[in-house]
Amino acid sequence: MTKQMTRDARKGKITMTGGKLTSERGEKISAVEGLRLTPRMEAVLLETRGRPGDERRAAIKAHFRSKIVS
């Protein structure tokens, strides 16, 4: 996948095309910043892998709500 830089002269914005923020890229960025997932959050993300974003967010919210109430 090649990345291309485009510039919109009217808006003055420069954008990159051809790159997606995937889980793997996000993990690499977090590692550089010194961030890592807790075991609890990692388990929630692993069990919801492959589901649509809305379902994953709902599962994460439900998991943390149940921990707060308990």
Biopython code that builds the backbone (N, CA, C, O; Angstrom):
import numpy as np
from Bio.PDB.StructureBuilder import StructureBuilder

atoms = [
    (1, "MET", "N", (0.846, -1.159, 0.000)),
    (1, "MET", "CA", (0.000, 0.000, 0.000)),
    (1, "MET", "C", (0.897, 1.229, 0.000)),
    (1, "MET", "O", (1.761, 1.381, 0.864)),
    (2, "THR", "N", (0.689, 2.085, -0.957)),
    (2, "THR", "CA", (1.495, 3.294, -1.029)),
    (2, "THR", "C", (0.705, 4.458, -0.452)),
    (2, "THR", "O", (-0.506, 4.577, -0.642)),
    (3, "LYS", "N", (1.414, 5.291, 0.240)),
    (3, "LYS", "CA", (0.785, 6.478, 0.815)),
    (3, "LYS", "C", (1.046, 7.655, -0.100)),
    (3, "LYS", "O", (2.135, 7.803, -0.654)),
    (4, "GLN", "N", (0.042, 8.481, -0.248)),
    (4, "GLN", "CA", (0.191, 9.667, -1.064)),
    (4, "GLN", "C", (-0.219, 10.882, -0.243)),
    (4, "GLN", "O", (-1.179, 10.833, 0.527)),
    (5, "MET", "N", (0.517, 11.966, -0.417)),
    (5, "MET", "CA", (0.201, 13.197, 0.274)),
    (5, "MET", "C", (-0.481, 14.124, -0.715)),
    (5, "MET", "O", (0.010, 14.345, -1.822)),
    (6, "THR", "N", (-1.626, 14.665, -0.298)),
    (6, "THR", "CA", (-2.326, 15.620, -1.145)),
    (6, "THR", "C", (-2.504, 16.915, -0.370)),
    (6, "THR", "O", (-2.588, 16.915, 0.859)),
    (7, "ARG", "N", (-2.561, 18.003, -1.099)),
    (7, "ARG", "CA", (-2.703, 19.319, -0.477)),
    (7, "ARG", "C", (-3.889, 20.028, -1.096)),
    (7, "ARG", "O", (-3.989, 20.140, -2.317)),
    (8, "ASP", "N", (-4.782, 20.504, -0.254)),
    (8, "ASP", "CA", (-5.928, 21.277, -0.702)),
    (8, "ASP", "C", (-5.570, 22.754, -0.557)),
    (8, "ASP", "O", (-5.489, 23.268, 0.559)),
    (9, "ALA", "N", (-5.361, 23.424, -1.663)),
    (9, "ALA", "CA", (-4.908, 24.818, -1.641)),
    (9, "ALA", "C", (-5.949, 25.750, -1.037)),
    (9, "ALA", "O", (-5.597, 26.731, -0.381)),
    (10, "ARG", "N", (-7.234, 25.450, -1.253)),
    (10, "ARG", "CA", (-8.282, 26.324, -0.724)),
    (10, "ARG", "C", (-8.402, 26.215, 0.795)),
    (10, "ARG", "O", (-8.579, 27.220, 1.485)),
    (11, "LYS", "N", (-8.306, 24.995, 1.306)),
    (11, "LYS", "CA", (-8.457, 24.789, 2.745)),
    (11, "LYS", "C", (-7.126, 24.852, 3.488)),
    (11, "LYS", "O", (-7.096, 25.038, 4.705)),
    (12, "GLY", "N", (-6.033, 24.698, 2.756)),
    (12, "GLY", "CA", (-4.723, 24.741, 3.386)),
    (12, "GLY", "C", (-4.397, 23.486, 4.174)),
    (12, "GLY", "O", (-3.564, 23.516, 5.080)),
    (13, "LYS", "N", (-5.051, 22.380, 3.832)),
    (13, "LYS", "CA", (-4.828, 21.133, 4.556)),
    (13, "LYS", "C", (-3.987, 20.160, 3.738)),
    (13, "LYS", "O", (-4.097, 20.087, 2.515)),
    (14, "ILE", "N", (-3.158, 19.428, 4.439)),
    (14, "ILE", "CA", (-2.379, 18.364, 3.815)),
    (14, "ILE", "C", (-2.898, 17.056, 4.400)),
    (14, "ILE", "O", (-2.992, 16.914, 5.620)),
    (15, "THR", "N", (-3.233, 16.105, 3.542)),
    (15, "THR", "CA", (-3.757, 14.832, 4.014)),
    (15, "THR", "C", (-2.950, 13.680, 3.430)),
    (15, "THR", "O", (-2.384, 13.780, 2.341)),
    (16, "MET", "N", (-2.914, 12.593, 4.178)),
    (16, "MET", "CA", (-2.267, 11.365, 3.723)),
    (16, "MET", "C", (-3.366, 10.376, 3.365)),
    (16, "MET", "O", (-4.340, 10.228, 4.103)),
    (17, "THR", "N", (-3.209, 9.710, 2.246)),
    (17, "THR", "CA", (-4.162, 8.690, 1.858)),
    (17, "THR", "C", (-3.449, 7.352, 1.802)),
    (17, "THR", "O", (-2.231, 7.294, 1.633)),
    (18, "GLY", "N", (-4.209, 6.283, 1.944)),
    (18, "GLY", "CA", (-3.642, 4.951, 1.810)),
    (18, "GLY", "C", (-3.248, 4.305, 3.122)),
    (18, "GLY", "O", (-2.711, 3.197, 3.107)),
    (19, "GLY", "N", (-3.487, 4.936, 4.245)),
    (19, "GLY", "CA", (-3.120, 4.342, 5.524)),
    (19, "GLY", "C", (-4.327, 4.206, 6.434)),
    (19, "GLY", "O", (-5.147, 5.119, 6.533)),
    (20, "LYS", "N", (-4.432, 3.069, 7.093)),
    (20, "LYS", "CA", (-5.508, 2.843, 8.048)),
    (20, "LYS", "C", (-4.908, 2.648, 9.422)),
    (20, "LYS", "O", (-3.794, 2.142, 9.558)),
    (21, "LEU", "N", (-5.643, 3.048, 10.436)),
    (21, "LEU", "CA", (-5.208, 2.796, 11.796)),
    (21, "LEU", "C", (-5.789, 1.444, 12.214)),
    (21, "LEU", "O", (-6.947, 1.351, 12.621)),
    (22, "THR", "N", (-4.978, 0.417, 12.107)),
    (22, "THR", "CA", (-5.397, -0.932, 12.479)),
    (22, "THR", "C", (-4.997, -1.202, 13.919)),
    (22, "THR", "O", (-4.292, -0.407, 14.540)),
    (23, "SER", "N", (-5.453, -2.331, 14.443)),
    (23, "SER", "CA", (-5.085, -2.718, 15.810)),
    (23, "SER", "C", (-3.574, -2.833, 15.948)),
    (23, "SER", "O", (-2.998, -2.397, 16.944)),
    (24, "GLU", "N", (-2.941, -3.420, 14.945)),
    (24, "GLU", "CA", (-1.495, -3.613, 14.997)),
    (24, "GLU", "C", (-0.759, -2.274, 15.016)),
    (24, "GLU", "O", (0.183, -2.088, 15.786)),
    (25, "ARG", "N", (-1.194, -1.346, 14.166)),
    (25, "ARG", "CA", (-0.546, -0.029, 14.138)),
    (25, "ARG", "C", (-0.794, 0.714, 15.436)),
    (25, "ARG", "O", (0.093, 1.401, 15.942)),
    (26, "GLY", "N", (-2.005, 0.580, 15.982)),
    (26, "GLY", "CA", (-2.321, 1.211, 17.255)),
    (26, "GLY", "C", (-1.460, 0.680, 18.384)),
    (26, "GLY", "O", (-1.014, 1.437, 19.246)),
    (27, "GLU", "N", (-1.225, -0.643, 18.376)),
    (27, "GLU", "CA", (-0.373, -1.252, 19.399)),
    (27, "GLU", "C", (1.062, -0.735, 19.296)),
    (27, "GLU", "O", (1.712, -0.492, 20.312)),
    (28, "LYS", "N", (1.549, -0.570, 18.073)),
    (28, "LYS", "CA", (2.909, -0.062, 17.883)),
    (28, "LYS", "C", (3.035, 1.377, 18.381)),
    (28, "LYS", "O", (4.021, 1.734, 19.026)),
    (29, "ILE", "N", (2.036, 2.193, 18.079)),
    (29, "ILE", "CA", (2.053, 3.582, 18.537)),
    (29, "ILE", "C", (2.025, 3.622, 20.063)),
    (29, "ILE", "O", (2.773, 4.379, 20.682)),
    (30, "SER", "N", (1.170, 2.815, 20.661)),
    (30, "SER", "CA", (1.066, 2.775, 22.124)),
    (30, "SER", "C", (2.370, 2.312, 22.754)),
    (30, "SER", "O", (2.775, 2.833, 23.793)),
    (31, "ALA", "N", (3.028, 1.341, 22.139)),
    (31, "ALA", "CA", (4.291, 0.837, 22.673)),
    (31, "ALA", "C", (5.352, 1.940, 22.686)),
    (31, "ALA", "O", (6.128, 2.047, 23.636)),
    (32, "VAL", "N", (5.383, 2.745, 21.647)),
    (32, "VAL", "CA", (6.342, 3.851, 21.584)),
    (32, "VAL", "C", (6.051, 4.853, 22.700)),
    (32, "VAL", "O", (6.971, 5.424, 23.286)),
    (33, "GLU", "N", (4.780, 5.060, 22.985)),
    (33, "GLU", "CA", (4.380, 6.007, 24.026)),
    (33, "GLU", "C", (4.508, 5.409, 25.429)),
    (33, "GLU", "O", (4.358, 6.119, 26.423)),
    (34, "GLY", "N", (4.786, 4.103, 25.508)),
    (34, "GLY", "CA", (4.919, 3.450, 26.814)),
    (34, "GLY", "C", (3.595, 3.024, 27.417)),
    (34, "GLY", "O", (3.509, 2.787, 28.622)),
    (35, "LEU", "N", (2.560, 2.923, 26.594)),
    (35, "LEU", "CA", (1.237, 2.519, 27.069)),
    (35, "LEU", "C", (1.006, 1.047, 26.781)),
    (35, "LEU", "O", (1.471, 0.521, 25.770)),
    (36, "ARG", "N", (0.282, 0.385, 27.680)),
    (36, "ARG", "CA", (-0.092, -0.998, 27.408)),
    (36, "ARG", "C", (-1.431, -1.282, 28.056)),
    (36, "ARG", "O", (-1.827, -0.602, 29.003)),
    (37, "LEU", "N", (-2.127, -2.285, 27.547)),
    (37, "LEU", "CA", (-3.440, -2.645, 28.068)),
    (37, "LEU", "C", (-3.309, -3.400, 29.383)),
    (37, "LEU", "O", (-2.340, -4.125, 29.609)),
    (38, "THR", "N", (-4.297, -3.216, 30.238)),
    (38, "THR", "CA", (-4.350, -4.020, 31.447)),
    (38, "THR", "C", (-4.817, -5.420, 31.042)),
    (38, "THR", "O", (-5.460, -5.569, 30.003)),
    (39, "PRO", "N", (-4.514, -6.434, 31.825)),
    (39, "PRO", "CA", (-4.980, -7.782, 31.484)),
    (39, "PRO", "C", (-6.505, -7.851, 31.344)),
    (39, "PRO", "O", (-7.028, -8.579, 30.501)),
    (40, "ARG", "N", (-7.197, -7.094, 32.173)),
    (40, "ARG", "CA", (-8.666, -7.082, 32.124)),
    (40, "ARG", "C", (-9.170, -6.526, 30.799)),
    (40, "ARG", "O", (-10.065, -7.105, 30.185)),
    (41, "MET", "N", (-8.606, -5.414, 30.355)),
    (41, "MET", "CA", (-9.026, -4.803, 29.099)),
    (41, "MET", "C", (-8.610, -5.648, 27.908)),
    (41, "MET", "O", (-9.343, -5.746, 26.924)),
    (42, "GLU", "N", (-7.440, -6.257, 27.993)),
    (42, "GLU", "CA", (-6.976, -7.128, 26.917)),
    (42, "GLU", "C", (-7.930, -8.307, 26.729)),
    (42, "GLU", "O", (-8.214, -8.703, 25.599)),
    (43, "ALA", "N", (-8.426, -8.868, 27.837)),
    (43, "ALA", "CA", (-9.364, -9.991, 27.766)),
    (43, "ALA", "C", (-10.666, -9.572, 27.101)),
    (43, "ALA", "O", (-11.208, -10.316, 26.283)),
    (44, "VAL", "N", (-11.174, -8.397, 27.438)),
    (44, "VAL", "CA", (-12.416, -7.905, 26.831)),
    (44, "VAL", "C", (-12.230, -7.702, 25.333)),
    (44, "VAL", "O", (-13.097, -8.076, 24.544)),
    (45, "LEU", "N", (-11.112, -7.117, 24.939)),
    (45, "LEU", "CA", (-10.870, -6.878, 23.516)),
    (45, "LEU", "C", (-10.686, -8.181, 22.741)),
    (45, "LEU", "O", (-11.134, -8.294, 21.600)),
    (46, "LEU", "N", (-10.034, -9.155, 23.352)),
    (46, "LEU", "CA", (-9.843, -10.435, 22.674)),
    (46, "LEU", "C", (-11.167, -11.176, 22.483)),
    (46, "LEU", "O", (-11.388, -11.800, 21.445)),
    (47, "GLU", "N", (-12.035, -11.109, 23.472)),
    (47, "GLU", "CA", (-13.308, -11.833, 23.337)),
    (47, "GLU", "C", (-14.271, -11.148, 22.373)),
    (47, "GLU", "O", (-15.206, -11.783, 21.885)),
    (48, "THR", "N", (-14.056, -9.860, 22.089)),
    (48, "THR", "CA", (-14.933, -9.145, 21.159)),
    (48, "THR", "C", (-14.288, -8.923, 19.796)),
    (48, "THR", "O", (-14.854, -8.227, 18.952)),
    (49, "ARG", "N", (-13.118, -9.501, 19.571)),
    (49, "ARG", "CA", (-12.419, -9.324, 18.291)),
    (49, "ARG", "C", (-13.285, -9.836, 17.144)),
    (49, "ARG", "O", (-13.880, -10.910, 17.233)),
    (50, "GLY", "N", (-13.348, -9.063, 16.079)),
    (50, "GLY", "CA", (-14.110, -9.452, 14.898)),
    (50, "GLY", "C", (-15.540, -8.924, 14.895)),
    (50, "GLY", "O", (-16.225, -9.009, 13.875)),
    (51, "ARG", "N", (-15.995, -8.388, 16.008)),
    (51, "ARG", "CA", (-17.350, -7.833, 16.057)),
    (51, "ARG", "C", (-17.319, -6.388, 15.571)),
    (51, "ARG", "O", (-16.270, -5.744, 15.581)),
    (52, "PRO", "N", (-18.482, -5.881, 15.144)),
    (52, "PRO", "CA", (-18.547, -4.476, 14.724)),
    (52, "PRO", "C", (-18.229, -3.537, 15.893)),
    (52, "PRO", "O", (-18.360, -3.921, 17.056)),
    (53, "GLY", "N", (-17.823, -2.343, 15.587)),
    (53, "GLY", "CA", (-17.421, -1.371, 16.596)),
    (53, "GLY", "C", (-18.475, -1.088, 17.652)),
    (53, "GLY", "O", (-18.158, -0.978, 18.836)),
    (54, "ASP", "N", (-19.738, -0.969, 17.225)),
    (54, "ASP", "CA", (-20.808, -0.690, 18.189)),
    (54, "ASP", "C", (-20.952, -1.818, 19.200)),
    (54, "ASP", "O", (-21.144, -1.569, 20.390)),
    (55, "GLU", "N", (-20.859, -3.058, 18.729)),
    (55, "GLU", "CA", (-20.960, -4.206, 19.637)),
    (55, "GLU", "C", (-19.782, -4.255, 20.602)),
    (55, "GLU", "O", (-19.949, -4.579, 21.778)),
    (56, "ARG", "N", (-18.600, -3.935, 20.108)),
    (56, "ARG", "CA", (-17.414, -3.937, 20.975)),
    (56, "ARG", "C", (-17.527, -2.865, 22.053)),
    (56, "ARG", "O", (-17.229, -3.118, 23.220)),
    (57, "ARG", "N", (-17.957, -1.669, 21.657)),
    (57, "ARG", "CA", (-18.115, -0.595, 22.640)),
    (57, "ARG", "C", (-19.162, -0.957, 23.684)),
    (57, "ARG", "O", (-18.971, -0.687, 24.870)),
    (58, "ALA", "N", (-20.272, -1.566, 23.255)),
    (58, "ALA", "CA", (-21.317, -1.970, 24.194)),
    (58, "ALA", "C", (-20.794, -3.029, 25.168)),
    (58, "ALA", "O", (-21.109, -2.989, 26.357)),
    (59, "ALA", "N", (-20.003, -3.966, 24.672)),
    (59, "ALA", "CA", (-19.440, -5.009, 25.536)),
    (59, "ALA", "C", (-18.469, -4.419, 26.551)),
    (59, "ALA", "O", (-18.452, -4.831, 27.711)),
    (60, "ILE", "N", (-17.669, -3.464, 26.121)),
    (60, "ILE", "CA", (-16.715, -2.815, 27.033)),
    (60, "ILE", "C", (-17.462, -2.051, 28.122)),
    (60, "ILE", "O", (-17.124, -2.144, 29.302)),
    (61, "LYS", "N", (-18.490, -1.288, 27.709)),
    (61, "LYS", "CA", (-19.287, -0.542, 28.693)),
    (61, "LYS", "C", (-19.954, -1.486, 29.684)),
    (61, "LYS", "O", (-19.941, -1.239, 30.890)),
    (62, "ALA", "N", (-20.535, -2.566, 29.175)),
    (62, "ALA", "CA", (-21.211, -3.521, 30.054)),
    (62, "ALA", "C", (-20.229, -4.158, 31.029)),
    (62, "ALA", "O", (-20.557, -4.365, 32.198)),
    (63, "HIS", "N", (-19.042, -4.466, 30.559)),
    (63, "HIS", "CA", (-18.034, -5.090, 31.416)),
    (63, "HIS", "C", (-17.631, -4.153, 32.556)),
    (63, "HIS", "O", (-17.541, -4.572, 33.710)),
    (64, "PHE", "N", (-17.395, -2.912, 32.230)),
    (64, "PHE", "CA", (-16.969, -1.971, 33.276)),
    (64, "PHE", "C", (-18.109, -1.544, 34.183)),
    (64, "PHE", "O", (-17.886, -1.265, 35.361)),
    (65, "ARG", "N", (-19.329, -1.489, 33.656)),
    (65, "ARG", "CA", (-20.480, -1.198, 34.515)),
    (65, "ARG", "C", (-20.679, -2.295, 35.546)),
    (65, "ARG", "O", (-20.968, -2.018, 36.710)),
    (66, "SER", "N", (-20.523, -3.546, 35.114)),
    (66, "SER", "CA", (-20.732, -4.656, 36.046)),
    (66, "SER", "C", (-19.666, -4.659, 37.134)),
    (66, "SER", "O", (-19.946, -5.065, 38.262)),
    (67, "LYS", "N", (-18.455, -4.217, 36.823)),
    (67, "LYS", "CA", (-17.387, -4.152, 37.827)),
    (67, "LYS", "C", (-17.646, -3.033, 38.833)),
    (67, "LYS", "O", (-17.314, -3.170, 40.010)),
    (68, "ILE", "N", (-18.237, -1.927, 38.380)),
    (68, "ILE", "CA", (-18.501, -0.795, 39.261)),
    (68, "ILE", "C", (-19.653, -1.122, 40.216)),
    (68, "ILE", "O", (-19.593, -0.809, 41.405)),
    (69, "VAL", "N", (-20.699, -1.754, 39.683)),
    (69, "VAL", "CA", (-21.890, -2.076, 40.480)),
    (69, "VAL", "C", (-21.569, -3.162, 41.494)),
    (69, "VAL", "O", (-22.046, -3.105, 42.627)),
    (70, "SER", "N", (-20.770, -4.149, 41.109)),
    (70, "SER", "CA", (-20.486, -5.282, 41.994)),
    (70, "SER", "C", (-19.718, -4.901, 43.235)),
    (70, "SER", "O", (-19.415, -5.760, 44.063)),
]
sb = StructureBuilder()
sb.init_structure("model")
sb.init_model(0)
sb.init_chain("A")
sb.init_seg("    ")
for serial, (resi, resn, name, xyz) in enumerate(atoms, 1):
    if name == "N":
        sb.init_residue(resn, " ", resi, " ")
    sb.init_atom(name, np.array(xyz, "f"), 0.0, 1.0, " ", f" {name:<3s}", serial, name[0])
structure = sb.get_structure()
